[in-house]
Amino acid sequence: MRIMRCELCKKPCMLTLLDDIEILHCPATGRPAEWRQVNSTKDGRLTEG
């Protein structure tokens, strides 16, 4: 499972993906997005991976 975050929105969007599809646009704004993979730790904090 991959957790992806878009840094281009005012409040960063997050997606959880089960497969390796590439998402080019933000589902909230419909604009092109720059996604970064984020991993969650056991205590719930997010770390970039």
N, CA, C and O atoms as a CHARMM CRD file, in Angstrom:
* protein
*
  196
    1    1 MET  N      0.85200  -1.17300   0.00000 PROA 1      0.00000
    2    1 MET  CA     0.00000   0.00000   0.00000 PROA 1      0.00000
    3    1 MET  C      0.90000   1.23800   0.00000 PROA 1      0.00000
    4    1 MET  O      1.89000   1.31200   0.72700 PROA 1      0.00000
    5    2 ARG  N      0.52500   2.19300  -0.82900 PROA 2      0.00000
    6    2 ARG  CA     1.27200   3.44800  -0.91400 PROA 2      0.00000
    7    2 ARG  C      0.37400   4.58900  -0.46600 PROA 2      0.00000
    8    2 ARG  O     -0.78900   4.66500  -0.86200 PROA 2      0.00000
    9    3 ILE  N      0.91300   5.47100   0.35400 PROA 3      0.00000
   10    3 ILE  CA     0.20500   6.68900   0.75800 PROA 3      0.00000
   11    3 ILE  C      0.89900   7.83800   0.05000 PROA 3      0.00000
   12    3 ILE  O      2.09500   8.06200   0.23600 PROA 3      0.00000
   13    4 MET  N      0.13700   8.57400  -0.77000 PROA 4      0.00000
   14    4 MET  CA     0.69500   9.64600  -1.58500 PROA 4      0.00000
   15    4 MET  C      0.14700  10.98800  -1.11400 PROA 4      0.00000
   16    4 MET  O     -1.01100  11.09000  -0.71100 PROA 4      0.00000
   17    5 ARG  N      0.99500  12.01900  -1.17100 PROA 5      0.00000
   18    5 ARG  CA     0.58800  13.36800  -0.76900 PROA 5      0.00000
   19    5 ARG  C      0.92700  14.34500  -1.88700 PROA 5      0.00000
   20    5 ARG  O      2.01100  14.28200  -2.46700 PROA 5      0.00000
   21    6 CYS  N     -0.01100  15.25700  -2.19000 PROA 6      0.00000
   22    6 CYS  CA     0.20200  16.30200  -3.19000 PROA 6      0.00000
   23    6 CYS  C      0.54900  17.59200  -2.46400 PROA 6      0.00000
   24    6 CYS  O     -0.18100  18.02600  -1.57300 PROA 6      0.00000
   25    7 GLU  N      1.66000  18.19900  -2.84400 PROA 7      0.00000
   26    7 GLU  CA     2.13100  19.41300  -2.17700 PROA 7      0.00000
   27    7 GLU  C      1.60400  20.69200  -2.82600 PROA 7      0.00000
   28    7 GLU  O      1.88500  21.77800  -2.31900 PROA 7      0.00000
   29    8 LEU  N      0.86000  20.61100  -3.91500 PROA 8      0.00000
   30    8 LEU  CA     0.43900  21.80600  -4.63200 PROA 8      0.00000
   31    8 LEU  C     -0.84600  22.42700  -4.09400 PROA 8      0.00000
   32    8 LEU  O     -1.13200  23.58400  -4.40200 PROA 8      0.00000
   33    9 CYS  N     -1.61900  21.71000  -3.31200 PROA 9      0.00000
   34    9 CYS  CA    -2.86400  22.24400  -2.75900 PROA 9      0.00000
   35    9 CYS  C     -2.58200  23.03600  -1.48900 PROA 9      0.00000
   36    9 CYS  O     -1.56100  22.83300  -0.83300 PROA 9      0.00000
   37   10 LYS  N     -3.49700  23.94000  -1.15000 PROA 10     0.00000
   38   10 LYS  CA    -3.34400  24.71200   0.09000 PROA 10     0.00000
   39   10 LYS  C     -3.26600  23.78100   1.29700 PROA 10     0.00000
   40   10 LYS  O     -2.39600  23.93400   2.15300 PROA 10     0.00000
   41   11 LYS  N     -4.17300  22.82300   1.35600 PROA 11     0.00000
   42   11 LYS  CA    -4.12000  21.78000   2.38100 PROA 11     0.00000
   43   11 LYS  C     -3.76100  20.49600   1.63800 PROA 11     0.00000
   44   11 LYS  O     -4.56800  20.00800   0.84600 PROA 11     0.00000
   45   12 PRO  N     -2.58200  19.93900   1.86800 PROA 12     0.00000
   46   12 PRO  CA    -2.12200  18.80800   1.05800 PROA 12     0.00000
   47   12 PRO  C     -3.12300  17.65400   1.00000 PROA 12     0.00000
   48   12 PRO  O     -3.61600  17.19100   2.02900 PROA 12     0.00000
   49   13 CYS  N     -3.41200  17.19900  -0.21100 PROA 13     0.00000
   50   13 CYS  CA    -4.29100  16.05700  -0.43500 PROA 13     0.00000
   51   13 CYS  C     -3.51000  14.77600  -0.18200 PROA 13     0.00000
   52   13 CYS  O     -2.29200  14.73900  -0.36000 PROA 13     0.00000
   53   14 MET  N     -4.21000  13.73300   0.23100 PROA 14     0.00000
   54   14 MET  CA    -3.56400  12.44400   0.42300 PROA 14     0.00000
   55   14 MET  C     -4.40800  11.36700  -0.23500 PROA 14     0.00000
   56   14 MET  O     -5.63700  11.40700  -0.18100 PROA 14     0.00000
   57   15 LEU  N     -3.74200  10.40700  -0.85500 PROA 15     0.00000
   58   15 LEU  CA    -4.38900   9.25600  -1.47100 PROA 15     0.00000
   59   15 LEU  C     -3.73800   7.99300  -0.94800 PROA 15     0.00000
   60   15 LEU  O     -2.54100   7.97900  -0.66000 PROA 15     0.00000
   61   16 THR  N     -4.51700   6.93700  -0.82500 PROA 16     0.00000
   62   16 THR  CA    -3.98700   5.62700  -0.48600 PROA 16     0.00000
   63   16 THR  C     -4.20000   4.73600  -1.70000 PROA 16     0.00000
   64   16 THR  O     -5.32700   4.57800  -2.17000 PROA 16     0.00000
   65   17 LEU  N     -3.11900   4.15300  -2.20800 PROA 17     0.00000
   66   17 LEU  CA    -3.18300   3.33700  -3.41700 PROA 17     0.00000
   67   17 LEU  C     -2.78100   1.90200  -3.10700 PROA 17     0.00000
   68   17 LEU  O     -1.81700   1.65800  -2.38100 PROA 17     0.00000
   69   18 LEU  N     -3.52600   0.96200  -3.66200 PROA 18     0.00000
   70   18 LEU  CA    -3.19000  -0.44500  -3.48900 PROA 18     0.00000
   71   18 LEU  C     -2.38800  -0.98500  -4.66100 PROA 18     0.00000
   72   18 LEU  O     -1.75200  -2.03200  -4.54400 PROA 18     0.00000
   73   19 ASP  N     -2.41000  -0.28400  -5.78800 PROA 19     0.00000
   74   19 ASP  CA    -1.66000  -0.74400  -6.95300 PROA 19     0.00000
   75   19 ASP  C     -0.68800   0.34500  -7.39100 PROA 19     0.00000
   76   19 ASP  O     -0.60800   1.39600  -6.75600 PROA 19     0.00000
   77   20 ASP  N      0.04000   0.10400  -8.45500 PROA 20     0.00000
   78   20 ASP  CA     1.08500   1.02700  -8.89700 PROA 20     0.00000
   79   20 ASP  C      0.63500   1.94100 -10.02900 PROA 20     0.00000
   80   20 ASP  O      1.44100   2.29300 -10.89000 PROA 20     0.00000
   81   21 ILE  N     -0.64400   2.33200 -10.04200 PROA 21     0.00000
   82   21 ILE  CA    -1.09700   3.24800 -11.08300 PROA 21     0.00000
   83   21 ILE  C     -0.52300   4.63200 -10.82100 PROA 21     0.00000
   84   21 ILE  O     -0.26000   4.99800  -9.67600 PROA 21     0.00000
   85   22 GLU  N     -0.33200   5.39100 -11.87600 PROA 22     0.00000
   86   22 GLU  CA     0.19400   6.74300 -11.74400 PROA 22     0.00000
   87   22 GLU  C     -0.95600   7.73300 -11.86000 PROA 22     0.00000
   88   22 GLU  O     -1.71100   7.69400 -12.83100 PROA 22     0.00000
   89   23 ILE  N     -1.09600   8.60800 -10.89100 PROA 23     0.00000
   90   23 ILE  CA    -2.14600   9.62200 -10.89200 PROA 23     0.00000
   91   23 ILE  C     -1.48900  10.95400 -11.19800 PROA 23     0.00000
   92   23 ILE  O     -0.63300  11.41400 -10.44200 PROA 23     0.00000
   93   24 LEU  N     -1.88400  11.57700 -12.30400 PROA 24     0.00000
   94   24 LEU  CA    -1.24500  12.80500 -12.74900 PROA 24     0.00000
   95   24 LEU  C     -1.94900  14.05900 -12.26000 PROA 24     0.00000
   96   24 LEU  O     -1.33900  15.12700 -12.19600 PROA 24     0.00000
   97   25 HSD  N     -3.23000  13.94300 -11.91200 PROA 25     0.00000
   98   25 HSD  CA    -4.00800  15.12000 -11.52900 PROA 25     0.00000
   99   25 HSD  C     -4.55700  14.96500 -10.11800 PROA 25     0.00000
  100   25 HSD  O     -4.83500  13.85700  -9.65900 PROA 25     0.00000
  101   26 CYS  N     -4.70600  16.08900  -9.44500 PROA 26     0.00000
  102   26 CYS  CA    -5.27800  16.11300  -8.10200 PROA 26     0.00000
  103   26 CYS  C     -6.78200  15.85100  -8.20700 PROA 26     0.00000
  104   26 CYS  O     -7.45600  16.52500  -8.98600 PROA 26     0.00000
  105   27 PRO  N     -7.32900  14.89900  -7.45300 PROA 27     0.00000
  106   27 PRO  CA    -8.76600  14.63800  -7.53200 PROA 27     0.00000
  107   27 PRO  C     -9.61100  15.77600  -6.95500 PROA 27     0.00000
  108   27 PRO  O    -10.79000  15.88700  -7.28900 PROA 27     0.00000
  109   28 ALA  N     -9.03900  16.61500  -6.10300 PROA 28     0.00000
  110   28 ALA  CA    -9.79300  17.72100  -5.50100 PROA 28     0.00000
  111   28 ALA  C     -9.90800  18.91200  -6.44600 PROA 28     0.00000
  112   28 ALA  O    -10.97600  19.51500  -6.55300 PROA 28     0.00000
  113   29 THR  N     -8.80900  19.26100  -7.13900 PROA 29     0.00000
  114   29 THR  CA    -8.81200  20.45400  -7.98400 PROA 29     0.00000
  115   29 THR  C     -8.87400  20.13600  -9.47200 PROA 29     0.00000
  116   29 THR  O     -9.29000  20.98100 -10.26500 PROA 29     0.00000
  117   30 GLY  N     -8.46600  18.92900  -9.86500 PROA 30     0.00000
  118   30 GLY  CA    -8.41500  18.56800 -11.27300 PROA 30     0.00000
  119   30 GLY  C     -7.17800  19.09000 -11.97800 PROA 30     0.00000
  120   30 GLY  O     -7.01400  18.87200 -13.17900 PROA 30     0.00000
  121   31 ARG  N     -6.31000  19.77200 -11.25700 PROA 31     0.00000
  122   31 ARG  CA    -5.08300  20.33200 -11.83300 PROA 31     0.00000
  123   31 ARG  C     -3.94800  19.31400 -11.75300 PROA 31     0.00000
  124   31 ARG  O     -4.02700  18.35100 -10.99000 PROA 31     0.00000
  125   32 PRO  N     -2.89500  19.52700 -12.53900 PROA 32     0.00000
  126   32 PRO  CA    -1.73400  18.64100 -12.43200 PROA 32     0.00000
  127   32 PRO  C     -1.19200  18.64100 -10.99900 PROA 32     0.00000
  128   32 PRO  O     -1.20700  19.66400 -10.31600 PROA 32     0.00000
  129   33 ALA  N     -0.71900  17.48700 -10.56600 PROA 33     0.00000
  130   33 ALA  CA    -0.25900  17.34300  -9.18600 PROA 33     0.00000
  131   33 ALA  C      1.15300  16.78900  -9.14600 PROA 33     0.00000
  132   33 ALA  O      1.59200  16.09300 -10.06200 PROA 33     0.00000
  133   34 GLU  N      1.85000  17.10700  -8.07900 PROA 34     0.00000
  134   34 GLU  CA     3.16000  16.53500  -7.81100 PROA 34     0.00000
  135   34 GLU  C      3.02300  15.67400  -6.56400 PROA 34     0.00000
  136   34 GLU  O      2.96900  16.18700  -5.44600 PROA 34     0.00000
  137   35 TRP  N      2.96900  14.36400  -6.76400 PROA 35     0.00000
  138   35 TRP  CA     2.75000  13.43500  -5.66700 PROA 35     0.00000
  139   35 TRP  C      4.07100  12.97700  -5.07800 PROA 35     0.00000
  140   35 TRP  O      5.04400  12.75800  -5.80000 PROA 35     0.00000
  141   36 ARG  N      4.09500  12.83500  -3.76100 PROA 36     0.00000
  142   36 ARG  CA     5.24400  12.26800  -3.04900 PROA 36     0.00000
  143   36 ARG  C      4.72800  11.11000  -2.20800 PROA 36     0.00000
  144   36 ARG  O      3.66100  11.19800  -1.60000 PROA 36     0.00000
  145   37 GLN  N      5.49000  10.03000  -2.17800 PROA 37     0.00000
  146   37 GLN  CA     5.08000   8.89900  -1.35900 PROA 37     0.00000
  147   37 GLN  C      5.40100   9.19300   0.10100 PROA 37     0.00000
  148   37 GLN  O      6.48300   9.67900   0.42900 PROA 37     0.00000
  149   38 VAL  N      4.44600   8.89100   0.96300 PROA 38     0.00000
  150   38 VAL  CA     4.57500   9.12900   2.39600 PROA 38     0.00000
  151   38 VAL  C      4.30900   7.80600   3.10900 PROA 38     0.00000
  152   38 VAL  O      3.36200   7.09700   2.77100 PROA 38     0.00000
  153   39 ASN  N      5.12800   7.47800   4.07800 PROA 39     0.00000
  154   39 ASN  CA     4.92100   6.26700   4.87200 PROA 39     0.00000
  155   39 ASN  C      4.49400   6.67600   6.26800 PROA 39     0.00000
  156   39 ASN  O      4.98500   7.67000   6.80400 PROA 39     0.00000
  157   40 SER  N      3.58200   5.91700   6.86300 PROA 40     0.00000
  158   40 SER  CA     3.17300   6.22800   8.23000 PROA 40     0.00000
  159   40 SER  C      3.93300   5.33800   9.20300 PROA 40     0.00000
  160   40 SER  O      4.20700   4.17300   8.91600 PROA 40     0.00000
  161   41 THR  N      4.27000   5.90200  10.35800 PROA 41     0.00000
  162   41 THR  CA     4.96600   5.14600  11.39000 PROA 41     0.00000
  163   41 THR  C      3.94400   4.52100  12.33000 PROA 41     0.00000
  164   41 THR  O      2.75100   4.80500  12.22500 PROA 41     0.00000
  165   42 LYS  N      4.39300   3.68800  13.23100 PROA 42     0.00000
  166   42 LYS  CA     3.48200   3.01000  14.15600 PROA 42     0.00000
  167   42 LYS  C      2.72700   3.98700  15.05200 PROA 42     0.00000
  168   42 LYS  O      1.59800   3.71200  15.45700 PROA 42     0.00000
  169   43 ASP  N      3.34800   5.13500  15.36600 PROA 43     0.00000
  170   43 ASP  CA     2.67300   6.09500  16.24000 PROA 43     0.00000
  171   43 ASP  C      1.80800   7.09400  15.46800 PROA 43     0.00000
  172   43 ASP  O      1.28400   8.03800  16.06000 PROA 43     0.00000
  173   44 GLY  N      1.65100   6.90000  14.14800 PROA 44     0.00000
  174   44 GLY  CA     0.76000   7.73300  13.35500 PROA 44     0.00000
  175   44 GLY  C      1.41200   8.90700  12.66800 PROA 44     0.00000
  176   44 GLY  O      0.75800   9.59900  11.88800 PROA 44     0.00000
  177   45 ARG  N      2.70100   9.15800  12.93700 PROA 45     0.00000
  178   45 ARG  CA     3.38900  10.25900  12.26600 PROA 45     0.00000
  179   45 ARG  C      3.67100   9.87500  10.81800 PROA 45     0.00000
  180   45 ARG  O      3.79700   8.69300  10.49700 PROA 45     0.00000
  181   46 LEU  N      3.76800  10.87100   9.94900 PROA 46     0.00000
  182   46 LEU  CA     4.05400  10.62600   8.54100 PROA 46     0.00000
  183   46 LEU  C      5.50200  10.96900   8.24800 PROA 46     0.00000
  184   46 LEU  O      6.01600  11.98100   8.72300 PROA 46     0.00000
  185   47 THR  N      6.15700  10.12400   7.46600 PROA 47     0.00000
  186   47 THR  CA     7.52700  10.37500   7.04000 PROA 47     0.00000
  187   47 THR  C      7.59300  10.21200   5.54000 PROA 47     0.00000
  188   47 THR  O      6.96100   9.31300   4.98500 PROA 47     0.00000
  189   48 GLU  N      8.35400  11.07200   4.87000 PROA 48     0.00000
  190   48 GLU  CA     8.48500  10.95300   3.42300 PROA 48     0.00000
  191   48 GLU  C      9.37700   9.77500   3.10300 PROA 48     0.00000
  192   48 GLU  O     10.38500   9.53500   3.76900 PROA 48     0.00000
  193   49 GLY  N      8.98400   9.03500   2.05700 PROA 49     0.00000
  194   49 GLY  CA     9.74700   7.85500   1.69900 PROA 49     0.00000
  195   49 GLY  C     10.23800   7.90400   0.29500 PROA 49     0.00000
  196   49 GLY  O     10.90400   6.97300  -0.15800 PROA 49     0.00000
